[in-house]
Amino acid sequence: MKKSVFQFENPRVKNIIFQSNDKFNPDNVKQSDFRIKTETNVSRSENGKQARVELRIELPEGQQEMIDKGLPYYCAVSVIAEFMWDADLEESQVENFLKLNAAALLLSYARTTIAQLTMEAGFPAFHLPFIDFRESKIE
């Protein structure tokens, strides 16, 4: 097995917001009613070989949508990690890695956090679907 030129360390939850909806009616809602918002923020180091990547996930897409649609809760989770690479790579390769691969890796950490959090709040575990980050906005 060959080790990737890209590595990461210290993945962690940065922030969690969870709010239950007291007016939730379980007969009117299913998991597919949730719209999921993702945002990826990248902070590159001055040496150009490291970046801190943060993935923020909201479901639904804001607290007002929870109220308007009668959804059971609002949940926002941010996960973060440091990524590094030591090879001389083209900038397009680095950008692609940070936008797609880093976000997908962080999604796996957010997925378990959200499933556990929703279950511990007394709801069925919410399992984040796979997300195509090719169309995501990166900041």
N, C-alpha and C positions, 0 to 999 in steps of 0.2 A: 504494500500500500504506500502510495506516495503522498506525503504531507502537502497540503495546499500552501501556496505562497501567502494566502490571507489567513489570519488567525484572529481570535478574539479572546478577551478575558473579562472577568468580573461582571457577568450579566446579572442584572438585579432589577427589582421593582423600584421605580423612583417615586411613583405617586399612585394612589387609589382613591377614587370617589365612588361611593355606592349609596344610592337613595332608593328606598322602597316606596311604592305608590300605594297609599292607603285605600285608594278607590279602585284598585285592580279587581277585575272580574275574570277569574280563570277560564270561564266558559267561552270568552270572546277572543282569546289570544293564543297564537302558536309561535314557535321560534322563528318561523319565516317572516313574521310581522316586523321583526327587528331590522332596521337598516343600520349598517355598520359603517362608521367613519374612521378612516385611518389617516394619520399624518406622520411623516418621517422627517426628523430634523437631523442634519449632519453638521458637526463642528470639526473641521479639519485642523490638524496641528500645523505649526509653522514649518516643520521639517517635511511636510507633505507625505509622510509615510504612516500616519496614524489619524484616526478620526473617532470621535465619540458619536455614536448613533443612538437616537431615541425614537422609539415607536410609540405613538399614542393611539389608543383604540377607544372609541366611544360607541356604546350601544344603549339605546338608539342614538340617532345623531343629535342629541341634545336633550336636556331635561324637559323642555316644552313638548317635544314629540312624545315623551313618556306620558305626559298628562293628556295631550290631545288624542292619542291612540289608546289610552287606557292600558298601557303596558305595565308589567309588574315592577319594573325597576329601571333606574338609570345607572350605568356603570361606565367609568372611565379609568383606564389603566395605562400607565406609562412604564415602559421597560427600557433599559439603557445598557450599553456595553461599549467597551473600547475595542476598536478594530485596528489591526496593524498589518503591514505588508513590507517585505524587505527587498523585493525584486524591483527592478526598473520596469515599470509597466506603463503602457499608454494611458493617458488620462481617461480616455473613453472606457477602458477596462476597469479602472478604479471606480469611476462614477457608476458604472453598471453594477459592480459588486456592492457598492454602498447602497444603491437604490433598491436593488432586487434581493441579493443574497443576504445582506445584513438585516434588512427588514423581515425577510422570511424566517431567518434564524430567531430574531426577537419575537416574532409571532408565536413560535413554539413555546416560549416562556410565558407570554401573555395568555395563551390558550389554557394552560393548566391553572394559572392564577384565577382567571375568570370562571372556569368550571368549578373550582373549589369554592370561590366566593359566592357564586349564585346558589350552589348547593347548601352551603352553610347558612345562607339567608332564608332557607326553607323553600326554595324554588327548585324545579328540575335543573340539573347542571346545564349551563349554556356552553355548547361546544362550538367554538369559532370555526367557520369553514376555511378551506384553503382560500387565499386571497391572491389575485394577480396584481402584483405591484408595478407592472409595466406602465400603467396609466396613472400611477400615484404621483402626487405633487411632492417634491422634495424641497426642503428649505435649509 
